């Protein structure tokens, strides 16, 4: 929604300026009808003027900020007082810098969830949506407490995923650098060495060296194409919603990665639904809000379709059963909740299950990774032997 800079005047004529987010100007005018303050002026403001402090922060800083806020709000402080005290507690760290910016935004009239937008994507859509609904329902303290727990669990999962992917990427990177090094430094020196000998069959020598060059260039080109393709896919995802939807749908259908991604998204979904329904939000509204906070667009699109089926009179469990984006476990437990008349509490069970499922799948992948890496390294070494070492030994054999 757009932002508006509002100039207000109290009974004594003292003026103040705040920035508010609203669907249109009329919504702001209506909101001040019957209030003690008089709305003098309301001017639209561009996003970049609001987010003048925009800066990305690491997940560790966001976790530290969330944990401090959870403790302060639990002690009964207001949001603004808690953010102000967070500046003092964090000292000279980046967390204090973040808190200071948020405090200034709050003093300028922004709500907390609007202030968090200044630091997108540091604060995820899920984080912002839950804080906004927490402000609306008066349960911000509970949201921060649960969000801190969620971020700690996410950090543990992210560490396991990092352990899975960093070593293969390191091997591929070293291989690429090795190929480039051989092409740029080694082969020219080898050509000079061979040229110093009096070789009768010079044409065959040149042909064999050219073959080594071509082979290594093909290997290096493969890595370049792989990196280029990844960059193009990421760029296309940012510019085309349809392409992002299709790639997300493909990811959900992959043999090994698909179930893992589904489990991660379901964990986020059930966490959001648990928080929203626990705050008194209806299932319909909770589904809509959660769909805007889910990162996988195919999964989010399926949630919107579920909400549509629910409005048409279909049961929640059957609505989830109609889409393959959701693991069968979700529909099964929602059906149990429908029978007992306690659907809201089912999301706690689903969240706990998929937290364990993500942990189990990551452990399983880690177990499969070691033999896979041994095989990968063996293939890379074999290719280098075939492409470079064998031809060089063959050339040396002809010289001796």
PyMOL commands that set and color helices and strands:
alter all, ss='L'
color gray80, all
select helices_A, chain A and resi 25-31+47-50+59-74+79-90+94-107+112-119+125-137+140-195+202-239+241-253+257-278+283-293+297-311+316-321+328-340+343-399
alter helices_A, ss='H'
color red, helices_A
select strands_A, chain A and resi 3-9+15-21+38-45
alter strands_A, ss='S'
color yellow, strands_A
deselect
rebuild
show_as cartoon
